[in-house]
Amino acid sequence: MAAEGLRVIAIASRPVLPGSASDVLDPDTLERELILLGLIGFSDLPRPEAKEAVARCRKAGIRVIMVTGDHPATALAVAREVGLVGDNPLVVTSAQLPPDDTALGALVDRDEVVIARVAPEDKLRIARALQARGHVVAMTGDGVNDAPALRQADVGVAMGRSGTDVAREAADLILLDDNFATIVAAIEQGRTTFQNIRRFLTFHLTDNVAELAPFVIWALSGGRVPLALNVLQILLLDLGTDALPALALGVEPPSPRVLDSPPPRFHLVDRSLLVRAFLVLGPTEALLEMIAFFAVLSSAGWQPGMTVPSETILLAASGTAFTAIVLGQGANAIANRSDDRPAWRVGLSGNRALVLALAASCVLLLATLSIPPLARIVGQAPPTALGWFLAALTVPAVMLIDALWKTIVRRQPSG
């Protein structure tokens, strides 16, 4: 019965003789002179989604260890049913665990592990042993005696329905539906949030390079080159055209492949993010922005060191630089939706917020260019035909450079 996954209880009785009723409550005599009546097998079937959740954990590089107080045969049967173990399981009981924590860690740090008949202190030792080997440990529990293990684990998860108040107080998270699949869904959401923050940072840091470039060129030229952007345009970029796409990247839905690989082993802001923003995408936007700005000025006969022929052409050139950044940031937002696929393969499907955000940015761009009062306040004018053409080139340029960068990163050996 245990091998079939049932929890087995023996039922027995003892006749009460006259004058011996007080012996019934005596612990020393409770288990004497019993008559076996039979066995009862309780079926506690795993949830239907448990098997898929375990498979997703294995694919995501998350090791799942069953630690239970059940009989070893029962535990093994349940583990097989949910796909936790295969042909070479390690099934041990509490009595078989080595007393040394180092040896314990070496024993359980493998796949297909089932530990049965455990005591609460065993769970605490297992958590410590795995942490000593460099693992991030999430431990589940529901009883009062599980509190030390829940507190010791990096992430203690208490059962919300069947758990005790003590376990819930000791845990970091409370699982309201007592469903293991919910833990997997939370891991998926956590990884997505981590990626979305990196997307947000890459998007904004790239924009900062493009915004700073005109001031650097103006300062290095000693003022012989006019400023491509003014302060109001910078504020409009940061608070207007960039704000909504950045927020939309922050709510990017989970990728279908987010659990197809082990968890990331890098910091939120690392060298790869900084290189991509400051040395790849940022310089690309800045270069296209300044080329478009100088091309519009040159088309009117301007050369470095000369006075700009008219304020009208300067405003048009400034509007061209502004347009190039807005369009480049639109391409940057699409490219940042994926860490390994080019922008044209990602597209806009799946993130309605980003579609609306980019549409709002374009409306704001056209409004500040074509509505004279707004254009005068901002300090720009609609680009010339040449300016529109060059500004539009920022979109494919950013996408192509980003795709090239992703190809180079993919080909680099890991580790």
C-alpha positions as CSV (number, residue, x, y, z in Angstrom):
1,M,0.0,0.0,0.0
2,A,2.9,2.4,0.8
3,A,4.5,1.5,-2.6
4,E,1.3,2.7,-4.2
5,G,1.6,6.1,-2.6
6,L,-0.8,5.6,0.3
7,R,-0.3,6.7,3.8
8,V,-0.9,3.6,5.9
9,I,-2.2,3.5,9.5
10,A,-2.7,0.4,11.6
11,I,-5.9,0.2,13.5
12,A,-6.0,-1.8,16.8
13,S,-8.1,-2.2,19.9
14,R,-7.7,-3.5,23.4
15,P,-10.4,-4.9,25.6
16,V,-11.0,-3.0,28.7
17,L,-11.3,-5.3,31.7
18,P,-13.3,-4.3,34.8
19,G,-11.2,-2.2,37.2
20,S,-8.6,-1.4,34.5
21,A,-10.2,1.6,32.9
22,S,-7.5,3.9,34.3
23,D,-4.9,1.9,32.4
24,V,-6.2,3.1,29.1
25,L,-4.7,6.5,29.6
26,D,-1.4,5.1,31.0
27,P,1.4,5.6,28.3
28,D,3.2,2.6,29.6
29,T,0.2,0.3,28.8
30,L,-1.3,1.9,25.8
31,E,0.5,-0.3,23.3
32,R,0.2,-3.6,25.2
33,E,-2.3,-6.4,24.6
34,L,-3.6,-4.8,21.4
35,I,-5.6,-6.7,18.8
36,L,-4.9,-5.7,15.2
37,L,-8.1,-4.8,13.3
38,G,-6.6,-3.9,10.0
39,L,-4.8,-1.3,7.9
40,I,-6.2,2.0,6.4
41,G,-4.6,3.5,3.4
42,F,-5.1,7.3,2.9
43,S,-4.7,8.6,-0.6
44,D,-3.4,12.2,-0.9
45,L,-3.0,12.6,-4.6
46,P,-0.6,15.3,-5.9
47,R,-2.2,18.2,-7.7
48,P,-2.5,17.6,-11.5
49,E,-0.1,20.5,-12.2
50,A,2.6,19.3,-9.9
51,K,4.3,17.1,-12.5
52,E,4.6,19.9,-15.0
53,A,5.9,22.3,-12.3
54,V,8.6,19.8,-11.3
55,A,9.6,19.5,-15.0
56,R,9.8,23.2,-15.4
57,C,12.0,23.4,-12.3
58,R,14.4,20.9,-13.7
59,K,14.5,22.8,-17.0
60,A,15.2,26.0,-15.2
61,G,18.1,24.6,-13.3
62,I,16.2,24.4,-10.0
63,R,16.9,21.3,-8.0
64,V,13.9,19.9,-6.1
65,I,14.4,17.6,-3.1
66,M,11.6,15.8,-1.3
67,V,11.9,16.0,2.5
68,T,9.0,14.3,4.2
69,G,8.0,12.5,7.3
70,D,6.2,9.8,5.3
71,H,7.3,6.2,4.8
72,P,10.2,5.8,2.3
73,A,8.0,3.7,0.0
74,T,5.2,6.2,0.1
75,A,7.6,9.1,-0.6
76,L,9.2,7.3,-3.5
77,A,5.9,6.4,-5.1
78,V,4.7,10.1,-4.9
79,A,8.1,11.3,-6.2
80,R,7.8,9.0,-9.2
81,E,4.3,10.1,-9.9
82,V,5.2,13.8,-10.1
83,G,8.4,13.1,-12.1
84,L,10.8,14.1,-9.3
85,V,12.8,10.9,-9.6
86,G,13.7,8.6,-12.5
87,D,15.6,5.3,-12.7
88,N,18.4,6.2,-10.2
89,P,16.7,7.8,-7.1
90,L,18.5,8.3,-3.8
91,V,16.0,7.4,-1.0
92,V,17.3,7.8,2.5
93,T,15.7,8.1,5.9
94,S,16.5,10.3,8.8
95,A,18.5,7.6,10.5
96,Q,20.7,7.1,7.4
97,L,21.7,10.8,7.2
98,P,25.4,11.3,8.1
99,P,26.0,13.3,11.3
100,D,28.5,15.6,9.7
101,D,27.0,18.5,7.8
102,T,29.7,18.4,5.1
103,A,29.0,14.8,4.4
104,L,25.3,15.5,4.5
105,G,25.7,18.3,1.9
106,A,27.6,16.0,-0.4
107,L,25.0,13.3,-0.1
108,V,21.9,15.4,-0.9
109,D,23.5,17.8,-3.5
110,R,22.4,15.8,-6.5
111,D,19.3,15.1,-8.5
112,E,16.5,12.6,-7.7
113,V,16.8,12.8,-3.9
114,V,14.0,11.7,-1.5
115,I,14.5,11.9,2.2
116,A,11.9,10.2,4.3
117,R,11.0,9.9,8.0
118,V,12.7,13.2,8.7
119,A,12.5,15.1,11.9
120,P,12.2,18.9,12.0
121,E,15.9,19.3,13.0
122,D,16.8,17.3,9.8
123,K,15.3,20.0,7.6
124,L,17.3,22.6,9.4
125,R,20.5,20.6,8.9
126,I,19.8,20.0,5.2
127,A,19.2,23.7,4.6
128,R,22.5,24.6,6.3
129,A,24.4,21.9,4.5
130,L,23.2,23.1,1.0
131,Q,23.8,26.7,1.9
132,A,27.4,25.8,2.8
133,R,27.8,24.4,-0.7
134,G,26.8,27.7,-2.2
135,H,23.1,27.0,-3.0
136,V,20.2,29.4,-2.5
137,V,17.7,27.3,-0.6
138,A,14.0,27.7,-0.5
139,M,12.3,25.5,2.1
140,T,8.6,24.8,2.5
141,G,6.8,23.8,5.7
142,D,3.6,24.0,7.6
143,G,4.2,22.9,11.2
144,V,5.4,24.6,14.4
145,N,8.6,22.5,14.3
146,D,9.3,23.7,10.7
147,A,9.9,27.3,11.9
148,P,13.7,27.0,12.5
149,A,14.2,25.5,9.0
150,L,12.0,28.2,7.4
151,R,13.9,30.9,9.2
152,Q,17.3,29.4,8.2
153,A,16.4,29.0,4.5
154,D,17.2,31.9,2.1
155,V,13.5,31.8,1.2
156,G,11.1,30.2,3.7
157,V,7.7,29.4,2.3
158,A,4.9,28.5,4.7
159,M,1.6,27.0,3.7
160,G,-1.3,29.5,4.0
161,R,-4.2,27.0,4.3
162,S,-2.7,24.2,6.3
163,G,0.2,26.0,7.9
164,T,0.4,27.0,11.5
165,D,0.7,30.6,12.7
166,V,4.2,29.9,13.9
167,A,5.3,28.7,10.5
168,R,3.7,31.7,8.8
169,E,5.5,34.1,11.1
170,A,8.9,32.4,10.5
171,A,8.5,32.3,6.7
172,D,9.4,34.9,4.2
173,L,6.5,34.0,1.9
174,I,3.1,32.5,2.5
175,L,1.6,30.2,-0.1
176,L,-2.1,31.0,0.0
177,D,-3.2,28.0,-2.1
178,D,-0.6,25.5,-0.8
179,N,0.2,24.7,-4.4
180,F,3.8,23.9,-5.5
181,A,3.1,25.2,-9.0
182,T,2.5,28.6,-7.5
183,I,6.1,28.7,-6.3
184,V,7.3,28.0,-9.8
185,A,5.1,30.8,-11.1
186,A,6.6,33.1,-8.6
187,I,10.1,32.2,-9.7
188,E,9.1,32.9,-13.3
189,Q,7.7,36.3,-12.3
190,G,10.8,37.0,-10.2
191,R,13.1,36.3,-13.2
192,T,10.9,38.4,-15.4
193,T,11.1,41.3,-13.0
194,F,14.9,41.0,-12.9
195,Q,15.0,41.2,-16.7
196,N,12.6,44.0,-16.9
197,I,14.6,46.2,-14.5
198,R,17.7,45.5,-16.7
199,R,15.7,46.5,-19.8
200,F,14.5,49.7,-18.1
201,L,18.1,50.6,-17.1
202,T,19.5,49.8,-20.6
203,F,16.9,51.9,-22.2
204,H,17.5,55.0,-20.0
205,L,21.3,54.8,-20.0
206,T,21.3,54.6,-23.8
207,D,19.3,57.8,-24.0
208,N,21.7,59.6,-21.6
209,V,24.6,59.1,-24.0
210,A,22.6,60.6,-26.9
211,E,21.5,63.5,-24.7
212,L,25.1,64.2,-23.5
213,A,26.8,64.0,-26.9
214,P,25.8,67.5,-28.1
215,F,27.1,69.2,-25.0
216,V,30.4,67.3,-25.1
217,I,30.9,68.3,-28.8
218,W,29.9,71.9,-28.1
219,A,32.4,72.1,-25.1
220,L,35.2,70.4,-27.0
221,S,34.8,72.8,-29.9
222,G,34.9,75.8,-27.7
223,G,31.5,76.9,-28.9
224,R,32.3,76.9,-32.6
225,V,29.7,74.1,-33.0
226,P,26.2,75.1,-32.0
227,L,24.3,73.0,-29.5
228,A,22.1,70.3,-31.1
229,L,19.8,70.2,-28.1
230,N,18.7,72.6,-25.4
231,V,17.8,72.0,-21.8
232,L,14.0,72.0,-22.5
233,Q,14.5,69.3,-25.2
234,I,16.5,67.2,-22.7
235,L,13.7,67.5,-20.2
236,L,11.1,66.6,-22.8
237,L,13.0,63.5,-23.7
238,D,13.4,62.4,-20.2
239,L,9.9,63.2,-18.9
240,G,7.9,62.9,-22.1
241,T,8.9,60.7,-24.9
242,D,11.1,58.3,-22.9
243,A,9.0,57.9,-19.7
244,L,6.1,55.8,-21.2
245,P,8.2,53.3,-23.2
246,A,10.5,52.8,-20.1
247,L,7.4,52.1,-18.0
248,A,6.1,49.7,-20.6
249,L,9.4,47.8,-20.6
250,G,8.9,47.4,-16.8
251,V,5.7,45.5,-17.4
252,E,7.0,43.3,-20.2
253,P,5.2,39.9,-19.8
254,P,7.2,36.8,-19.0
255,S,9.0,35.2,-22.0
256,P,8.0,31.7,-22.8
257,R,11.7,30.8,-22.4
258,V,12.3,32.5,-19.1
259,L,12.5,29.1,-17.3
260,D,14.4,27.3,-20.1
261,S,17.8,27.9,-18.6
262,P,19.5,28.1,-15.1
263,P,19.0,31.3,-13.1
264,P,21.3,34.3,-14.0
265,R,24.6,34.4,-12.2
266,F,25.2,38.1,-12.7
267,H,24.4,41.4,-10.9
268,L,21.5,43.6,-11.9
269,V,24.0,46.1,-13.3
270,D,27.0,44.4,-14.8
271,R,29.6,45.0,-17.4
272,S,27.4,43.6,-20.2
273,L,24.6,46.1,-19.5
274,L,27.0,49.0,-19.2
275,V,28.9,48.1,-22.4
276,R,25.6,47.7,-24.3
277,A,24.3,51.0,-23.2
278,F,27.4,53.2,-23.1
279,L,29.5,51.7,-25.9
280,V,27.0,50.1,-28.3
281,L,23.5,51.5,-28.4
282,G,24.2,54.9,-26.9
283,P,27.1,55.9,-29.3
284,T,25.0,54.6,-32.2
285,E,22.1,57.0,-31.4
286,A,24.5,59.8,-30.7
287,L,26.4,59.3,-34.0
288,L,23.2,59.3,-36.0
289,E,21.8,62.2,-34.1
290,M,24.9,64.4,-34.8
291,I,25.2,63.3,-38.4
292,A,21.6,64.3,-39.0
293,F,22.1,67.6,-37.2
294,F,25.3,68.6,-39.1
295,A,23.8,67.4,-42.4
296,V,20.9,69.8,-42.1
297,L,23.2,72.7,-41.2
298,S,25.6,71.8,-44.0
299,S,22.8,71.8,-46.5
300,A,22.3,75.5,-45.7
301,G,26.0,76.2,-46.3
302,W,27.2,76.1,-42.7
303,Q,30.7,74.9,-41.8
304,P,32.4,74.6,-38.4
305,G,33.5,77.9,-37.1
306,M,30.9,79.8,-39.2
307,T,27.8,81.5,-37.9
308,V,24.6,79.6,-38.5
309,P,23.0,81.2,-41.6
310,S,19.6,81.7,-39.9
311,E,17.8,80.8,-36.7
312,T,15.2,78.9,-38.8
313,I,17.8,76.4,-40.1
314,L,19.2,76.0,-36.6
315,L,15.8,75.2,-35.2
316,A,15.2,72.7,-38.0
317,A,18.5,71.0,-37.3
318,S,17.8,70.9,-33.6
319,G,14.4,69.4,-34.4
320,T,16.1,66.8,-36.5
321,A,18.5,65.8,-33.7
322,F,15.5,65.6,-31.3
323,T,13.6,63.4,-33.8
324,A,16.5,61.1,-34.3
325,I,16.7,60.4,-30.5
326,V,13.0,59.8,-30.2
327,L,12.9,57.4,-33.1
328,G,16.2,55.7,-32.0
329,Q,14.7,55.2,-28.5
330,G,11.7,53.6,-30.1
331,A,13.9,51.1,-31.8
332,N,15.9,50.7,-28.6
333,A,12.7,49.9,-26.7
334,I,11.7,47.1,-29.1
335,A,15.3,45.7,-29.2
336,N,15.3,45.6,-25.3
337,R,12.4,43.3,-25.3
338,S,14.7,40.4,-25.9
339,D,18.3,39.6,-24.7
340,D,19.2,37.4,-27.6
341,R,16.8,38.0,-30.5
342,P,17.0,40.9,-33.0
343,A,14.3,43.6,-32.8
344,W,12.6,42.6,-36.1
345,R,12.0,39.1,-34.7
346,V,10.6,40.4,-31.4
347,G,8.2,43.0,-32.8
348,L,5.5,44.6,-30.7
349,S,3.1,41.7,-30.1
350,G,2.6,40.7,-26.6
351,N,3.1,44.0,-24.9
352,R,0.1,46.3,-25.6
353,A,1.5,48.9,-23.1
354,L,4.6,49.3,-25.3
355,V,2.5,49.8,-28.4
356,L,0.5,52.6,-26.7
357,A,3.7,54.1,-25.2
358,L,5.5,54.3,-28.6
359,A,2.3,55.8,-30.2
360,A,2.1,58.4,-27.4
361,S,5.8,59.3,-27.9
362,C,5.2,59.8,-31.6
363,V,2.2,62.0,-31.0
364,L,4.2,64.1,-28.5
365,L,7.1,64.3,-31.1
366,L,4.8,65.5,-33.9
367,A,3.0,67.9,-31.5
368,T,6.2,69.6,-30.3
369,L,7.4,69.9,-33.9
370,S,4.4,71.0,-35.8
371,I,2.4,73.1,-33.3
372,P,4.1,76.5,-33.5
373,P,3.5,77.6,-29.9
374,L,4.8,74.3,-28.5
375,A,7.7,74.3,-31.0
376,R,8.8,77.8,-30.0
377,I,8.7,76.9,-26.3
378,V,10.8,73.8,-26.8
379,G,13.1,75.6,-29.2
380,Q,12.9,73.5,-32.3
381,A,11.2,73.3,-35.7
382,P,10.1,70.5,-38.1
383,P,13.1,68.8,-39.8
384,T,13.7,69.3,-43.5
385,A,13.1,66.5,-45.9
386,L,16.8,65.5,-45.6
387,G,16.4,65.7,-41.8
388,W,13.4,63.4,-41.7
389,F,15.3,60.9,-43.9
390,L,18.4,60.9,-41.7
391,A,16.5,60.8,-38.5
392,A,14.5,57.8,-39.7
393,L,17.7,56.0,-40.4
394,T,18.3,55.8,-36.7
395,V,15.6,53.1,-36.4
396,P,17.3,50.5,-38.6
397,A,20.8,51.5,-37.4
398,V,19.9,50.9,-33.8
399,M,18.3,47.6,-34.6
400,L,21.2,46.4,-36.7
401,I,23.9,47.3,-34.2
402,D,21.9,45.7,-31.4
403,A,21.5,42.5,-33.4
404,L,25.2,42.5,-34.1
405,W,25.9,42.9,-30.4
406,K,23.6,40.1,-29.5
407,T,25.3,37.8,-32.0
408,I,28.7,38.6,-30.7
409,V,27.6,38.0,-27.1
410,R,26.0,34.7,-28.0
411,R,29.2,33.4,-29.6
412,Q,31.3,34.3,-26.6
413,P,32.1,31.2,-24.4
414,S,30.2,31.2,-21.1
415,G,32.0,31.1,-17.8
